[in-house]
């Protein structure tokens, strides 16, 4: 009698071969440790406004960031090997995930990380003749990549630094890299923050200078979503200042007390609202303009859709102005009294101009929306009313980020929001962009410590949980877990 053809679920030989191939490639591309040049070895032949004048002020910068990449590859190799050894020696599934799924998940995510880390190293690699000179000559694309990432890193470090100074986060290196869009990628094997920024940021806001001069005086608009991405990191990794209590524990306790239970539709928007709130506390109202640019790229079909992760695009600017109105100093004085109304008017004008003649009177607050897992539709204004308690709880949780009095320096580290409320008589919101410059942020990076392996303290990871939940991809317009 012939044996029936069947899939042997215990046969993992091909997965072991794939793991070995991946680790061999990772070992092959692992760069040697570099020794940065001495400042005296660098020739400064650039204008004071160019990228390289900033980079030269910290000659070790590029080498330090590439060293972070090298250490991450080492951590990735160790994590992948140890996790694969566990899967090879244990044949049990995990919470509905098959053994083969765990293998595929591990190797797919490790492959993505290897590409990411290799990219962030290569994007900071200059031609040999550039390694010991700042002279701007032929290889403009590589110059622009490294220079743009230097600026993105400064924005990211300042955004993260406020939470570190306030006691919400432990110090960790943060590093940016170029991709097709902005997103944050947590990894399970090292304490590090990886944020991608769009290639298009290299060509944005060049202050009317010819592109081939590579002179930049203002922050690219696309980089202003970085504080929002850091807000995601704070949501997942943050703890309340002076306590061992996580930010999520704090939020969920207050939400339960307010009757917003785990199955409530508002919980699915919590992380995005939290990230927006942190972004506004750091960057001020200018971040709302950046989000207007992002949201207006959506087709009409998606514009009124609840994805179950992100607030409905048509309503999100109103949610953000609710957040801005709720931001006060420690004495309860409102910080943003003028700008929310102007932002809402700008948003309504855009809707009228871009949804055509038949939508000239389109009012997203009166439209009915079908919410994820909710039977009856709600009008936009009803949704905003339901979100008031969420926003109040989020801002209360982040109260450690508020200034002590209106106009005073921030409590921790002398921080101030990057942009402030409109002044009386200001005619255009775009002035918020003009008020923000790298010189206002400061052009020196914070030099956070090198990444620490998650398991280096001696604890044994829950390998199955780390494989299933240790990675996520999160951006302003998307959510992808696992």
PyMOL commands that set and color helices and strands:
alter all, ss='L'
color gray80, all
select helices_A, chain A and resi 13-29+39-41+51-57+61-89+99-122+128-130+140-165+199-203+211-213+221-237+247-257+265-283+286-295+300-303+313-326+339-354+357-359+380-397+399-401+431-434+438-441+454-457+463-469
alter helices_A, ss='H'
color red, helices_A
select strands_A, chain A and resi 173-179+183-186+190-198+368-369+378-379+452-453+472-475+478-481
alter strands_A, ss='S'
color yellow, strands_A
deselect
rebuild
show_as cartoon
